[in-house]
Amino acid sequence: MDSLMMRASSAAELGGGIGAGGASSSQSDMSICYQCGQICEGGITYCHSCYDQRSQSDFRNEQRWRNAESELQCVEANLQKERSTAQRLDATVAAYRTMLLHAIHSDVTIETGDKDVTPAHRAVLASRSPVFKAMFEHELREKTCAVIRVADVPTPAMRALLLYMYTGEHDTKAMKEHGLALLAAAHKYDLPDLKRVCETAVASQVHPLNVLETLHQARLYDANHLKKACIDCIARNIKQVAFTDEFRSLIYRNEDPESVLDVVQSTANLVQSTTNLH
């Protein structure tokens, strides 16, 4: 601060001396650089060196802002494309849903075991399920028959299956109330994505009272994720499950030795983990 004051005083004295001589500019023509404190001529606020440095810094900042703005514009353009694509997909899904629910130009009817019927479209069924595709292409009764009878799938599960085939949507209510039946249908008609979703839904409802039946179903339908959930449930509740008739049947009939081995190993691991904690 003292240095700046001294430079300001010198600038004033210099300006005053020159003014007294009448040969140069007035005191207002002298100034001090705002950045370095050097005396400047011509009343400018920055000396040439500081001005150049400031200009380079401003240029770099401006370039950064331009780059950031360009990146934001690219992001906005990509988001707009994604929104447009999502809107088109939503419109397509809505059209397929309407086609199913209102039976628009349906050419086949699916009849379930309880005699309920649901109109459908061969092209959609064949394009989504290789099993239906084989039905319609090979010399099977379904190739020419206008009615496909599915006695082993209840109506809510079949309609949830069709909804998924037409739109990719999951009927959460049917999944909760008819999860095993829907799992069986997904396995039967070779719909692996729906099968995985069903496994997760059924696994969340496994408890000691239904675990053995669920384990049996998981084995029938090659539902490995569900099978593991059942094994873990049995291990956690071995005292409650081990004395049931179903568990005795599982052991004595030796229908699924792999599952029995898995139960034993999972129980042993659980006991070992509990022992280590203590």
N, C-alpha and C positions, 0 to 999 in steps of 0.2 A: 504494500500500500504506500509506504514512504517513497519507494522508487517511482511509483506511478505519479505521486504528487510532485516529486522533483522533476519528472519529465514534463508534466503538465506545466509547472512553473517555468521550466526552460523554454517550452514552446511558447508560453505567453510572453516571456522576456524577448525571445527571438522575434516574435511577431511584432512586439512593441518597438523593438529597435529598428526593424525594417520599416515599420510604419513611420517612425520618426524621420527616417532618411528619405521617405517619400518615393523610394525606387521600387518597392515590391508590394505584394498583396497585404491585406489587413490581417489582423489576428485570427479572424474567422476562417482563413484559408488553412490553418494548421489544426491537426486533430491527433488523437491518440488511438491506436489500433485496439479494438475491444478485446481481442484475443491475446496478443502478446505484449501490449503496452508500448510498442514503438511509436515514435512521432511520425505522423504521416502528413503529406502535403496535399492540398486540394480539398480538404474537408471530408475525405473518405473515411468510412468506419472500420475498414480492415486494410492492413498492408497487403502488398501484392503476394507475398509468400503465404500468408494466412488465407487470403482470398482463394488462391489456387488449391490449397488443401481443403478448404471448405467446399469448393466446387466439386472436387473429386469425391468427397464423402457424400455430398448430395446426389451426385450421379449414381454412385453405388446403391444408395438407398432407393433411388427412383427405379433402378434396374431390378432390385429385389421386389419392389411393389408390383412392377410390371409382370415379373415372373409369377408372383403369387396370384395376381389377378388372372393370368393365363391359366394357371393350374385350377383355380376355382371355376373358371369357365368350362374347362374340360370335365371337371367333376359334375357340374350342373348339367352338361350335355349328356354325360353317361347316365345320370339319374333320370333325366327326361326320357332317354331311350328305355331304361328299365321300367319306368312308369308306363310308357306306351305298351311295352311288351306285356306287362302285368295286366293292363286293361284288356288287351286282346285275348290273353289267356282266360281272364275272368269271363269275358263275353262268350268264349268258346265253351267253357265249363258250364255256364248258365244255359247255353243252347242244348248241350247234351243232357243236362238235368231235366230240362223241359221235355226233351224228346222221350226220356224214360218215363217221367211222371205222367205225361199226357198221352203216352203210347202213340206218338206221331209216326204214321206209316210203319207200324210194327209188323213183323213178318213171322214171328214165332211166339209161342206162349210157354212160360215155365210154370209147371204145376207142382206144388210141394206136397209133402205127405199128408197134410191136413186139408188138401183139396183146394187151397187158395191158388189163384192164377195171377201171374204177372206178365204182361206183354213185354216183349224185348225185340232186339234187332240182331239178326244173325251176323251181320258185318261187324258190329261192335263186339259181340261175344267172341267171335273168331279172332279178331285183332288183338284182344286182351288176354285170351286164355288159349294156350296150345291144345288143351284138352277139348274145348269147344271147337277149335279149328279142325281137329282130327275127326270129331263127330260129323261135321258138315262136309268134309272133303272125302271121307272114306265111305264105303258101302255099309253104313250103319242105318238103323231105323231113323235116327234123328236127322239124317240127310234130307229126307223128303217129308218127314212128319211135321205137322204144324204145332205139335205140343211136345215139350220135353218134360218128362215126369222125373222129379227128383224126390224120392220118398224119404231119403235119409237126412234132409236139411229142412228145419222148420222155416216157416214163412218169414219171420223177422230176420233170421240169419241170411236167407236167400236175398231178401230185398236189400239188406246191408251190403251183401256181396255185389249185387248189381249196381248199387250206388257207387261203390268203389270202382267198379269196372268202367262206368260211364264218366265219372268225374274225378276219381282219385281221392274222394272225401271219405272220412270215417264216421260212421254212425256211432257216436259214443254211447248212446243208450243201449243199442243192440249189442255193442261190444261188452258192456257191463252185464247185461242180462243174459246174453247168449254167446258169451265169449268162446266157450269150447266148441259149440256148434259152428260158429263162424270160422274158428281155427280149422276144424275138420273140412269145411267147404273150401277154404283157401288152399289147404293141402291137396284136396281132391282135384281142384281145377288149376293147380300149379300157378298160384299167385304169391310168389315169395315175399314181396313187400307187405302185402296185407297179412300174410302169415306171421311176419316178424312183429307187426303191430299187435296182432292178437295175442301172441306169446307174452308180450310185455303187459298187456291188459289183464290176462288171466293170471300171470305170475303175481301181480299186485293183490290178487284176491285169494291167494293160497293161504290156508290155515290148517291146523292139525286135524280138523274134522273132514276136510275134503282133499287132503294132500295126497293120499294113496290113490284115489280115483283119478285125480289130476295127473299124477305120475304115470298111471296106466295110459291115459289119453296122450300124454306127451310122448311116450314111447311109441304108440301107434302112428303118430303123425310126424315122427322125426323132429320133434320140437326141442332141440337141445338146450336152448336158453330156459325154457319152461321146466325141463327136466332138472336142470341144475338148481333152479329155485325150489323145486319140490324136495330135492335131496337135502338142501340146506335147511329147509323148514323141518324135515324129519329129524335132522341132527340136533336142531335147537330144541325140539320138543320130543326127544326120544322116549322119555318116561311116559308121556301121554299117548304116543303112537304105538309103542312096542307091544302093548298088551291087547291090541285090537284084533278082531278076527281077520280084518283085511291084511294086517301086517303078517300074521301067521300064515295066511294064504300066500302072500308074496314069498315067504321063506320056504314053506313046505312044498309048494307046487314048482318052485324053481323056474318060474316062467321068465324071470328077468334077472339072471345072476349078476349081470353088470350093474344093475341098479342096487342090488343088495350089497355088492362090494363097495359101491360109491357111498351108500349110507354108512357102512362100517367105517370107511376111511374118513368121511366127513365128520362123523361123531368123534373118532379118535383125535382128529385135528382140533376139534372144538374143546375136547377135554384137555389136550396138551396146552392149548392157548390159555385156558382157565387156570391150569396148574402153574404156568409161568407167571401169570399175574399175581399169584399168591406167593 
